[in-house]
Amino acid sequence: MRELKGERLEKELERLRLMHEYENAHPEAAFIAGIDEAGRGPLAGPVVAACCILPRDVEILYLNDSKKLSEKRREALFPEVQEKALAYGVGIIDEETIDEINILQADYEAMRVAINLASKMLEEKGLGKAPELLLNDAVTIPGVDIPQISIIKGDAKSVSIAAASVLAKVTRDHLMEKYDEMYPGYGFAKHKGYGTAAHIQALKELGPCPIHRRSFIKKFV
């Protein structure tokens, strides 16, 4: 990656400063977690959610909504976020559960799992028992006692949510690449399970494989 210098570096640092505004608005919360998910819409594979707690003074250049980043950039940011985070967790809910309880409830469950895992990591490090505030990307998670703030397009507005966005997206992409090896012919490594024309054509020709969401593909098979 090209190193930022001069005016470009200043511009990037200012962008990141603005992405700390939600976190900085709550100095009373020692640990603030960002929550985001990946994979709500695909025809195949799990839904993945991440919870990420960053230090208040963290600096991660280029961090943004994962959808706005190239695959190369996301892959580079993934280990940096993991390294610099105080704690993080990733929740994965499979396609069978999605069919059983519906995608929205599966999404919520993935988020609750991610929060519990991040809390466990925080506690193992001797820092605390749980985040004191959740910044969520456009949702309010039921069954969670921690105070929450839902932020529309939060993955582009909050550094914590952006970090969770990267963790969730890259984790899911890696899973779909493994599934591509297990179930060749569908193109999972390329489209990650989303309903592209090529994926739908393969689905019609090959029929569903074990990771297809039956409740999502009824009109195609």
Secondary structure, DSSP 8 states (H G I E B T S, - for coil): -----HHHHHHHHHHHHHTTHHHHT-TT-S-EEEEEEE-SS-SBS-EEEEEEE--TT---TT---GGGS-HHHHHHHHHHHHHH-SEEEEEEE-HHHHHHH-HHHHHHHHHHHHHHHHHHHHHHTTS-SS-SEEEEES---TT--S-EEEETTGGGT-HHHHHHHHHHHHHHHHHHHHHHHHSTTS-HHHHTT---HHHHHHHHHH---TTB-TTTSTTT-
